[in-house]
Amino acid sequence: MIDLSTLLDPMAWPRWLARDAERRKVASPEVLALVEQAVRDFPAAAFAGGLLPAPLPLEHAEKLPRGEHRETTEGARVRHRVVAEPGGVRGWSLGRGVVISMAQTAVRPVYAPVARGDSAALRQDGSVVRVLISAWEPYPAPVEVELDDRTVPLPDYLLRVLGDHRR
């Protein structure tokens, strides 16, 4: 199962995608072609390197007994427990917002609210969330990946991931 902590915070996805959309506007067609080719080539390179795909998780909420309801400092009522289960899409969650499916495309999570109003749910790691991963959808692969203090072109980042796995 994929470690959910490697997936970006649901609130970070819109900001991250907006920054990537700006990068795509200034990127040349050759750079975009290289990025798409790197994504298409990644599954074969990952299998050759022994990096196997995992089912990307889907989440649903289960109601907690009334006695276990809590209120967070932000005012949300924790009334549900998050249950993660393997989804139908298999792929690699490479961190930094890069998730590549076996279908040779970049994918991103589709989030759905836990419930209406001020409800929230508790994950097994103790984090409180207001949205759950309900599906995975294709989207354009990022042109660059943001590291701590710089950005790296996606093809270089994928090579780095494969190199780190081989060590």
C-alpha positions as a printed Julia matrix, in Angstrom:
167×3 Matrix{Float64}:
   0.0    0.0     0.0
   1.19   3.51   -0.75
   2.2    5.66    2.19
  -0.37   8.47    2.27
   2.17  10.84    3.78
   3.94  10.98    0.4
   0.84  12.49   -1.19
   0.57  16.24   -1.04
  -1.89  17.94    1.24
  -5.18  18.36   -0.66
  -4.96  22.12   -0.17
  -1.52  22.15   -1.83
  -2.66  20.52   -5.08
  -4.44  23.6    -6.55
  -1.46  25.88   -5.79
   1.03  23.35   -7.12
  -0.97  22.79  -10.33
  -1.28  26.55  -10.87
   2.51  26.97  -10.61
   3.02  24.11  -13.06
   0.51  25.65  -15.48
   2.63  28.82  -15.47
   5.79  26.8   -16.15
   4.04  25.04  -19.06
   3.24  28.4   -20.67
   6.94  29.3   -20.92
   8.26  25.81  -21.69
   9.18  25.02  -25.28
   7.38  22.22  -27.17
  10.62  20.2   -27.09
  10.74  20.36  -23.28
   7.09  19.3   -23.03
   7.78  16.39  -25.4
  10.74  15.3   -23.23
   8.55  15.38  -20.12
   5.82  13.3   -21.76
   8.41  10.8   -23.05
   9.96  10.51  -19.57
   6.54   9.67  -18.11
   5.88   7.08  -20.84
   9.32   5.49  -20.3
   9.18   5.45  -16.48
   7.12   2.24  -15.94
   9.5    0.12  -18.03
  12.56   1.64  -16.32
  10.98   1.13  -12.89
  10.22  -2.54  -13.56
  13.76  -3.05  -14.91
  15.13  -1.45  -11.73
  12.95  -3.57   -9.45
  10.67  -0.71   -8.39
   7.21  -2.27   -8.47
   3.92  -0.35   -8.62
   1.38  -0.38   -5.82
  -2.37   0.16   -5.89
  -3.05   3.86   -5.42
  -5.29   4.29   -2.38
  -8.93   5.28   -2.31
 -10.47   6.46    0.94
 -13.91   6.41    2.45
 -15.26   7.58    5.79
 -16.87   5.43    8.46
 -18.92   7.05   11.19
 -17.46   7.01   14.68
 -19.66   6.13   17.65
 -21.12   9.28   19.22
 -18.9    8.88   22.29
 -15.76   9.16   20.14
 -16.71  12.46   18.45
 -14.2   15.24   19.11
 -13.79  18.88   18.21
 -10.5   20.23   16.8
  -8.95  23.56   17.68
 -10.0   24.81   14.22
 -13.64  24.12   15.07
 -14.13  20.97   12.97
 -16.11  18.09   14.44
 -14.33  14.74   14.01
 -17.23  12.38   13.4
 -15.63   9.92   10.96
 -12.67   7.58   10.61
 -10.79   7.37    7.29
 -10.47   3.91    5.83
  -7.96   3.52    3.01
  -8.25   0.67    0.56
  -6.34  -0.24   -2.59
  -7.89   1.33   -5.67
  -8.08   0.01   -9.2
  -5.26   2.24  -10.44
  -1.73   0.94   -9.89
   1.28   3.2   -10.01
   4.18   4.87   -8.3
   3.85   7.72   -5.81
   7.25   9.38   -6.12
   6.71  12.26   -3.73
   6.75  15.97   -4.53
   3.4   15.66   -6.31
   4.6   13.14   -8.87
   2.37  10.08   -9.25
   2.73   7.95  -12.38
   0.28   5.19  -13.25
   1.03   1.94  -15.05
  -0.92   3.43  -17.97
   2.15   5.65  -18.55
   0.42   8.86  -17.49
   0.76  11.23  -14.58
  -2.25  11.07  -12.28
  -3.52  13.15   -9.41
  -5.99  12.44   -6.63
  -9.59  13.61   -6.88
 -10.77  14.78   -3.49
 -14.31  14.63   -2.11
 -15.51  16.21    1.14
 -15.82  13.97    4.19
 -19.34  15.17    4.88
 -21.22  18.4     4.76
 -20.83  21.19    7.28
 -18.0   21.22    9.8
 -17.36  17.46    9.79
 -13.87  16.05    9.56
 -12.32  12.59    9.65
  -9.39  11.07   11.52
  -6.72   9.12    9.63
  -4.85   6.25   11.27
  -1.74   8.43   11.57
  -3.72  10.88   13.72
  -4.12  13.62   11.11
  -7.5   15.28   10.71
  -8.78  15.76    7.15
 -11.84  17.39    5.63
 -11.49  15.68    2.22
 -10.8   12.11    1.07
  -9.19  10.65   -2.04
 -12.18   9.41   -4.04
 -10.51   8.68   -7.4
  -7.41   9.21   -9.54
  -7.45  11.15  -12.81
  -4.86  11.78  -15.52
  -3.35  15.24  -15.74
  -0.36  16.76  -17.55
   2.93  15.7   -15.99
   4.79  18.47  -14.17
   7.51  20.2   -16.17
   9.65  20.63  -13.05
   9.63  19.15   -9.56
  10.11  21.41   -6.55
  12.85  20.27   -4.21
  13.84  22.05   -1.0
  15.55  25.09   -2.51
  15.32  24.62   -6.27
  13.37  23.02   -9.09
  14.54  20.03  -11.12
  13.28  19.0   -14.58
  10.96  16.0   -14.32
  13.15  13.66  -16.45
  16.1   14.35  -14.09
  13.89  13.78  -11.04
  12.7   10.41  -12.39
  16.29   9.33  -13.0
  17.16  10.41   -9.47
  14.28   8.35   -8.02
  15.41   5.27   -9.95
  19.03   5.83   -8.92
  18.08   6.18   -5.24
  16.07   2.95   -5.42
  19.0    0.97   -6.84
  21.25   1.93   -3.92
